[in-house]
């Protein structure tokens, strides 16, 4: 770490204790305060968490991308153009000329093909985004290949709309890594996996300089980025889990942006002329999931009763005010294909009647898992109080993401209060996760699918999800997603509750911060001070 960065990091740490007044942040450095407890890895073939997804979006360019200048338009990233065969089974990508990785190596078609094949061969949680196209470790070398130095051929070995395939290439697993650098750090045939967890090998606007877990991430600007050098030379992200500490830091000017302030803290800054409060509508959903393998929670009437034991309005009108709105379907409002009906509200009487019909008139005992960070503990407490009104006694366990998400992926939860954001902007991204579970066996390990994590298997829902993904007529496809979401809303283990708008507090001299609808559409390269 450079001396300047070390001094700045020390000053920020001391500021948390309130013992030392620190200098203002350097003009060429952006400093953010953020809860980063969810980071598990920074390998784009494995990242499936919010903070990690945001970071790799600034380190790697993807095959297809949304650019900060126009977040409504999917464009080529590493790929400059593409063509689709008449039968829709082959997509040919032309790699943009003149791109280089942070190492100085040129970006080639082989890097693109290697990156996509690597996702399949490592078979980490987000690999399902590509395996659904019929790609496997056994066949991916023949289906994803460089046909010359700047051309990549993708053969789709399943029935999918080509548009959906292109949309998936802007997911985190569509990040293009530097094959030469990664393979130079390979150990025991791991395709550079252990090394890339905490290093980078991208061509994006920034490179990874430092990641100290639960402390600090430092990114360094790429002066040779294809869109030009970023507006700041470095980005420092401090792990500051307490929103109150974040507020103090941004008020004093010790950080430029605070990312996790709660609505009451935001309200308290309304008259501060040194900061600007930005509000950014997001596709992120907050939901409750029950484990369908549980003896009690797997009963359909118990699942339905859960919908009526959530005080949606009470929460959005109090501690969630200004940041969350009620949304009860699996695809977010404001995006093509959304379903915006909200049929559920707190109704203890209806819930008790359903529980009695299920054989539990006196309730039962249950465990609730959720994140330590706000507002999840508050949401869990509100649900706990509502459950108690129906005779359901519950205990809450709070965990950091690096502990909670592996537990959830191992199907060891009973009730979980969690969050989700699409992997790419297409309704299939969420319906495939919330609704599609083709193999419910434990050994299938379909950990990227929430339906699998909850042990929920519904052949009719599976078939409808698959049919919608294949449909080429957009009008019919949209109608199919409305039908699918309505069914999932009524019969699944998921009680979708809220859709979020991010509220970030920026020092008034910070310009160019872009935070799009998805968790990984947060861009640093246009920021200036």
C-alpha positions, 0 to 999 in steps of 0.5 A: 500500500502506498504511504498516502493510502496507509496514512489515510486508512489509519486516519479513518480508523482512528476517526471511528473511535472519535479520538483524532480529527482527520484531514479531508480526503485527497482530491484524487481519491474517492473514499466510501464507507460501506458495510462489506461483511458479505464479501466472500471472494472476488473471483468473478466465477464465484462472486454471488454477493452484493458487495463483491458483485459491485467491485468486480463490475468496476474491475472487469469488463463483461462480454455485454454491459450496461454503461453508466452513460445509458443504463437502459441500453444493453451494449457490447462490452468486451464484445463489439458486436454479435450475430445470431444464426437463423436457428438461434443456436449459435451466437458469434461475438466479435471482440473489440479491438485495442483492449488491454488487460491491467497486465498489458496483455491484449484482450483476445477471443481466447480470453473470452472463451477461457473466461466463460469455460472457466465458470463452467469448469469451476462450477461455483454457485453462479455457474447455473447462469451458463449451465442452463444453456446446456454447457457442461464441463464435458462439452463446453470446450466444443461449445464455447471456442475462439474461432480466430484471434478476435471471434468467439462462437457460442453454441446453445445446447438447449431451448432458449431465446437468444436475447436471454442468452445475450442478457446473461452475458452481462452477469458477473460470470460474463466478466472477461479475465486475463487468461495468461495472468490467471494461468500463471497463478494456477495451482494443482489445476485450479484455473487460478481459483485460489489466487483470483479470490483476492487478486484481479486480472481484468481490463476494467476501469480499476484494478484491485490493489488491496482487500483486507477482509472486514477492513479495507478495499483499495482500487487503483485507476486504469489509465489505459481504460478503453473509455479513458482514465477514470476521474479519480486515481483510486477508490478506497472503501472502508468497512464501516458496519455501523450506520451511525459511524458512517454518518459521523464520517461523512458529516466530518468529511472523512469519507466522500460517500456513506452507503448504509445510512438508515432512513432516520439518519438520512432525515437528520441530514436533510439540512446539512448543506455539505452533503447531498442525499441521492436516491437510486431505485433498485431491483433489489428485493427483500423476502422471507423464505421458509424451508419446504423440507421442514415438517411444518413449514412445508405445508401449503397452508402454513406457507400461505399463512406466513404471507398474512403475518408480515406487517408490510405497511407498518414497516414501510411507514416507520423504519423503512420509510423512504428506502423501501416500498411494498412489492410482492412478486419475484420480478421488480417493479419498473422493469419489463415483465414486472407483476405489481399486484400486492394481495397480502397485508397483515391479517392475523385472523386469516393467518390463524385460520389457515394455521388451524386448517393445517393442524396448528391452531396453537402455533409452533416454535421456529428459528429465524435467520437474517443478516446482522446489518440494518435493516434486516434485524429490525425486519426480523423483529417485526416479523417475530412480533407478528408471528407471536400474535398467531402463537408462533414462538420464534428465535432470531439468529443474526449472522454476517453474510459470509456465515449466513449465505453458506448456511442458506445454500446448505438448506440448513435454515428454517425461516430466513429474512434475505435479499435478492437482486437479479443476476442480469436484467431479464425476468428469467434471472429471477424466475429461474432462481425463485421458481425453477428447481429441476433436481431437488436432490441434495447432491444436485447442489443447485445452490444458485437457485433459491427454489432449490435452497428452500427444497421447493419442487413444483413440476408445473412451475418448472415447466412454465418457467422453462416455456417462458424462457424459450418464447420468442414472441415478446407479448406472449413471453410477458404474459407468461411471466405475469402468470408465472409470478402470480402462481409463485406469489400464491404457492411458493415458500417465498413471501416477497415483501419489499423493493429497495431504493438505495439512499447514499449520502455524498459530500457536495463536491462529489460528482458522477456517482452512478447507481443503476437498478441492479446491485452491480450497476454501481460505477466509479469511473465517472466520479470526480471531486 
